[in-house]
Structure formats: structure tokens, C-alpha cells
Amino acid sequence: MEKLEASGVEDVPVLETWKRLEGDPKAVLVDVRTPAEWASVGIPDLSKIHREVLLMEWRIFPDGRIDQDFAERLDAVLADKGVEKSTEIFFICRSGVRSRFAAEQMTAAGYRRCHNVKEGFEGAMNASHERGEISGWKFAGLDWVQG
């Protein structure tokens, strides 16, 4: 696993993310993609471990601007669910870029164990510019459902 010193956010591969979610009943997975992505591409399925993924877009669809209220909105949802600032929180997006920014933002908001799901839901693009063929949650064979 990699860690950026400035932010303290750890990059965690998808299979390790699953193991950690499975092993810690308090751990949370936050999907920061857009509603369009959830609907068309799918979302991680945590039903085997009796949990739900929190869906909270970081960039607002369709214009792509960053939601300036993201940290405040997510903080309220986490507090409502009884998630403590010391709970492990994993952030996932398509490829691991937006989720890193979201994890860094929540770390700045006082959450001490924020992690970026390194390969994201669909992973990197292959030579044909297609996702889901070489890495990511879906490629790893982890459970997912159509959104």
C-alpha cells in the first residue's frame, strides 16, 4: 500500500479493501462517483457483509464541478450513522482519482483513517481505452450490483 506523506491518505488495492471491510464491521465504503455512473456502471455490493455503500458524489453531475459542501454533507451522514472520526473509511470512484481527493478532504475535516481505493471501481484504461479490463473492483471479481 502507498501513502502520500502530505495527506496521510493510504492507497489500498481493491482486494485489500474488501478484506478490511469484511474484517471490521465499523468500516465504511463511500462511493464518490455520480448518480449517472451508479446507474449505468453499477455500485459495489456489500450485502455479504450486511452493509451498504454510502453514495455521495464528489463532483456534481453533469457539469463536473466539485461539490463545495461535500465534506459537510458527508460528515452529517456519517454522524447520523454513528461513524466516529477514528473509523476506517474507504473512498472509491471510477479509477482512484476523485476518491483520493475526497479522502484527503475528509482527512482535513478530522477523520483520521481515510483510505483511497487505489484501482477504483472500473480501474485503469487498457490499450483500447476501455475500463474494467485490467484492474478495479469489477475486474477483481468483487460483488457489485447495477445501480
C-alpha atoms as a printed R data frame, in Angstrom:
    type eleno elety resid chain resno       x       y       z
1   ATOM     1    CA   MET     A     1   0.000   0.000   0.000
2   ATOM     2    CA   GLU     A     2   1.123   3.521  -0.756
3   ATOM     3    CA   LYS     A     3   0.734   6.584   1.347
4   ATOM     4    CA   LEU     A     4   1.168  10.223   0.426
5   ATOM     5    CA   GLU     A     5   3.039  11.893   3.254
6   ATOM     6    CA   ALA     A     6   1.317  15.254   2.883
7   ATOM     7    CA   SER     A     7  -2.206  13.931   3.271
8   ATOM     8    CA   GLY     A     8  -1.726  10.714   5.215
9   ATOM     9    CA   VAL     A     9  -4.260   9.012   2.903
10  ATOM    10    CA   GLU     A    10  -3.345   5.414   2.197
11  ATOM    11    CA   ASP     A    11  -3.922   3.926  -1.268
12  ATOM    12    CA   VAL     A    12  -5.419   0.468  -0.703
13  ATOM    13    CA   PRO     A    13  -5.864  -2.099  -3.525
14  ATOM    14    CA   VAL     A    14  -9.419  -3.369  -4.065
15  ATOM    15    CA   LEU     A    15  -8.881  -6.873  -2.668
16  ATOM    16    CA   GLU     A    16  -7.251  -5.476   0.462
17  ATOM    17    CA   THR     A    17 -10.143  -3.017   0.773
18  ATOM    18    CA   TRP     A    18 -12.615  -5.912   0.698
19  ATOM    19    CA   LYS     A    19 -10.642  -7.815   3.356
20  ATOM    20    CA   ARG     A    20 -10.545  -4.796   5.621
21  ATOM    21    CA   LEU     A    21 -14.247  -4.041   5.167
22  ATOM    22    CA   GLU     A    22 -15.043  -7.690   5.848
23  ATOM    23    CA   GLY     A    23 -12.824  -7.758   8.940
24  ATOM    24    CA   ASP     A    24 -14.039  -4.534  10.539
25  ATOM    25    CA   PRO     A    25 -17.819  -4.235  10.994
26  ATOM    26    CA   LYS     A    26 -17.486  -0.488  11.595
27  ATOM    27    CA   ALA     A    27 -15.522   0.255   8.406
28  ATOM    28    CA   VAL     A    28 -17.352   2.263   5.739
29  ATOM    29    CA   LEU     A    29 -17.173   2.383   1.934
30  ATOM    30    CA   VAL     A    30 -18.106   5.697   0.296
31  ATOM    31    CA   ASP     A    31 -18.654   5.773  -3.471
32  ATOM    32    CA   VAL     A    32 -17.988   9.314  -4.716
33  ATOM    33    CA   ARG     A    33 -18.950   8.824  -8.367
34  ATOM    34    CA   THR     A    34 -22.022  10.461  -9.913
35  ATOM    35    CA   PRO     A    35 -25.601   9.163  -9.953
36  ATOM    36    CA   ALA     A    36 -25.199   8.578 -13.704
37  ATOM    37    CA   GLU     A    37 -22.209   6.307 -13.041
38  ATOM    38    CA   TRP     A    38 -24.005   4.415 -10.278
39  ATOM    39    CA   ALA     A    39 -26.958   3.811 -12.593
40  ATOM    40    CA   SER     A    40 -25.039   2.913 -15.749
41  ATOM    41    CA   VAL     A    41 -21.918   1.170 -14.446
42  ATOM    42    CA   GLY     A    42 -23.092  -0.254 -11.095
43  ATOM    43    CA   ILE     A    43 -22.045   0.019  -7.466
44  ATOM    44    CA   PRO     A    44 -20.080  -2.205  -5.090
45  ATOM    45    CA   ASP     A    45 -22.295  -4.717  -3.280
46  ATOM    46    CA   LEU     A    46 -21.542  -5.195   0.421
47  ATOM    47    CA   SER     A    47 -24.631  -7.283   1.189
48  ATOM    48    CA   LYS     A    48 -22.474 -10.344   2.002
49  ATOM    49    CA   ILE     A    49 -21.123  -8.421   4.975
50  ATOM    50    CA   HIS     A    50 -24.522  -6.905   5.788
51  ATOM    51    CA   ARG     A    51 -23.674  -3.322   4.906
52  ATOM    52    CA   GLU     A    52 -24.495  -0.698   2.345
53  ATOM    53    CA   VAL     A    53 -22.235   1.571   0.352
54  ATOM    54    CA   LEU     A    54 -22.664   5.270   1.086
55  ATOM    55    CA   LEU     A    55 -23.296   7.108  -2.189
56  ATOM    56    CA   MET     A    56 -22.087  10.708  -2.088
57  ATOM    57    CA   GLU     A    57 -20.950  12.393  -5.297
58  ATOM    58    CA   TRP     A    58 -17.792  14.482  -5.036
59  ATOM    59    CA   ARG     A    59 -18.167  16.162  -8.427
60  ATOM    60    CA   ILE     A    60 -21.638  17.370  -9.345
61  ATOM    61    CA   PHE     A    61 -23.164  15.831 -12.464
62  ATOM    62    CA   PRO     A    62 -23.436  16.943 -15.252
63  ATOM    63    CA   ASP     A    63 -21.089  19.959 -15.078
64  ATOM    64    CA   GLY     A    64 -18.321  18.200 -13.135
65  ATOM    65    CA   ARG     A    65 -17.645  20.935 -10.611
66  ATOM    66    CA   ILE     A    66 -16.533  19.882  -7.133
67  ATOM    67    CA   ASP     A    67 -19.312  19.905  -4.551
68  ATOM    68    CA   GLN     A    68 -18.159  22.599  -2.118
69  ATOM    69    CA   ASP     A    69 -20.458  21.123   0.550
70  ATOM    70    CA   PHE     A    70 -19.157  17.553   0.147
71  ATOM    71    CA   ALA     A    71 -17.320  17.350   3.487
72  ATOM    72    CA   GLU     A    72 -20.188  18.964   5.393
73  ATOM    73    CA   ARG     A    73 -22.814  16.701   3.771
74  ATOM    74    CA   LEU     A    74 -20.775  13.524   4.259
75  ATOM    75    CA   ASP     A    75 -19.915  14.495   7.836
76  ATOM    76    CA   ALA     A    76 -23.650  14.815   8.595
77  ATOM    77    CA   VAL     A    77 -24.422  11.406   7.038
78  ATOM    78    CA   LEU     A    78 -21.545   9.740   8.887
79  ATOM    79    CA   ALA     A    79 -22.592  11.324  12.187
80  ATOM    80    CA   ASP     A    80 -26.179  10.204  11.616
81  ATOM    81    CA   LYS     A    81 -24.928   6.638  11.115
82  ATOM    82    CA   GLY     A    82 -22.776   6.782  14.254
83  ATOM    83    CA   VAL     A    83 -19.475   6.701  12.368
84  ATOM    84    CA   GLU     A    84 -16.679   8.009  14.559
85  ATOM    85    CA   LYS     A    85 -13.734  10.100  13.380
86  ATOM    86    CA   SER     A    86 -11.451   7.124  14.104
87  ATOM    87    CA   THR     A    87 -13.416   4.688  11.899
88  ATOM    88    CA   GLU     A    88 -11.762   3.332   8.748
89  ATOM    89    CA   ILE     A    89 -13.409   4.955   5.737
90  ATOM    90    CA   PHE     A    90 -12.633   3.782   2.208
91  ATOM    91    CA   PHE     A    91 -13.383   6.076  -0.743
92  ATOM    92    CA   ILE     A    92 -13.958   4.662  -4.231
93  ATOM    93    CA   CYS     A    93 -14.552   6.242  -7.630
94  ATOM    94    CA   ARG     A    94 -14.026   5.053 -11.201
95  ATOM    95    CA   SER     A    95 -10.230   4.831 -11.152
96  ATOM    96    CA   GLY     A    96  -8.960   6.175  -7.818
97  ATOM    97    CA   VAL     A    97  -8.508   9.866  -8.604
98  ATOM    98    CA   ARG     A    98 -11.672  11.587  -7.315
99  ATOM    99    CA   SER     A    99 -11.758   9.228  -4.350
100 ATOM   100    CA   ARG     A   100  -8.253  10.313  -3.334
101 ATOM   101    CA   PHE     A   101  -9.327  13.963  -3.313
102 ATOM   102    CA   ALA     A   102 -12.462  13.085  -1.322
103 ATOM   103    CA   ALA     A   103 -10.404  11.082   1.203
104 ATOM   104    CA   GLU     A   104  -7.974  13.982   1.570
105 ATOM   105    CA   GLN     A   105 -10.872  16.385   2.116
106 ATOM   106    CA   MET     A   106 -12.369  14.193   4.847
107 ATOM   107    CA   THR     A   107  -8.956  13.768   6.466
108 ATOM   108    CA   ALA     A   108  -8.745  17.572   6.608
109 ATOM   109    CA   ALA     A   109 -12.221  17.521   8.215
110 ATOM   110    CA   GLY     A   110 -10.853  15.418  11.089
111 ATOM   111    CA   TYR     A   111 -11.431  11.811  10.001
112 ATOM   112    CA   ARG     A   112  -8.195  10.062  10.878
113 ATOM   113    CA   ARG     A   113  -8.388   6.806   8.888
114 ATOM   114    CA   CYS     A   114  -9.452   7.741   5.364
115 ATOM   115    CA   HIS     A   115  -8.248   5.489   2.545
116 ATOM   116    CA   ASN     A   116  -8.344   5.684  -1.233
117 ATOM   117    CA   VAL     A   117  -9.402   2.535  -3.111
118 ATOM   118    CA   LYS     A   118  -6.422   2.595  -5.427
119 ATOM   119    CA   GLU     A   119  -7.825   0.919  -8.551
120 ATOM   120    CA   GLY     A   120 -11.352   2.256  -8.192
121 ATOM   121    CA   PHE     A   121 -14.497   0.546  -9.404
122 ATOM   122    CA   GLU     A   122 -13.506   0.236 -13.071
123 ATOM   123    CA   GLY     A   123  -9.711   0.547 -12.937
124 ATOM   124    CA   ALA     A   124  -7.288   1.937 -15.462
125 ATOM   125    CA   MET     A   125  -7.898   2.033 -19.203
126 ATOM   126    CA   ASN     A   126  -6.450  -0.693 -21.401
127 ATOM   127    CA   ALA     A   127  -4.805  -0.098 -24.791
128 ATOM   128    CA   SER     A   128  -8.268   0.226 -26.377
129 ATOM   129    CA   HIS     A   129  -9.283   2.902 -23.840
130 ATOM   130    CA   GLU     A   130 -11.740   0.572 -22.095
131 ATOM   131    CA   ARG     A   131 -12.064   0.283 -18.348
132 ATOM   132    CA   GLY     A   132 -12.777  -2.831 -16.294
133 ATOM   133    CA   GLU     A   133 -10.402  -4.995 -18.297
134 ATOM   134    CA   ILE     A   134  -7.158  -4.761 -16.301
135 ATOM   135    CA   SER     A   135  -7.915  -3.595 -12.747
136 ATOM   136    CA   GLY     A   136 -10.581  -2.348 -10.376
137 ATOM   137    CA   TRP     A   137 -13.385  -3.662  -8.167
138 ATOM   138    CA   LYS     A   138 -15.319  -5.295 -11.017
139 ATOM   139    CA   PHE     A   139 -12.210  -6.788 -12.646
140 ATOM   140    CA   ALA     A   140 -11.184  -8.339  -9.298
141 ATOM   141    CA   GLY     A   141 -14.479 -10.237  -9.245
142 ATOM   142    CA   LEU     A   142 -15.828  -8.466  -6.179
143 ATOM   143    CA   ASP     A   143 -19.597  -8.258  -5.822
144 ATOM   144    CA   TRP     A   144 -21.428  -5.396  -7.463
145 ATOM   145    CA   VAL     A   145 -24.977  -4.552  -8.487
146 ATOM   146    CA   GLN     A   146 -26.470  -2.468 -11.250
147 ATOM   147    CA   GLY     A   147 -27.362   0.882  -9.680
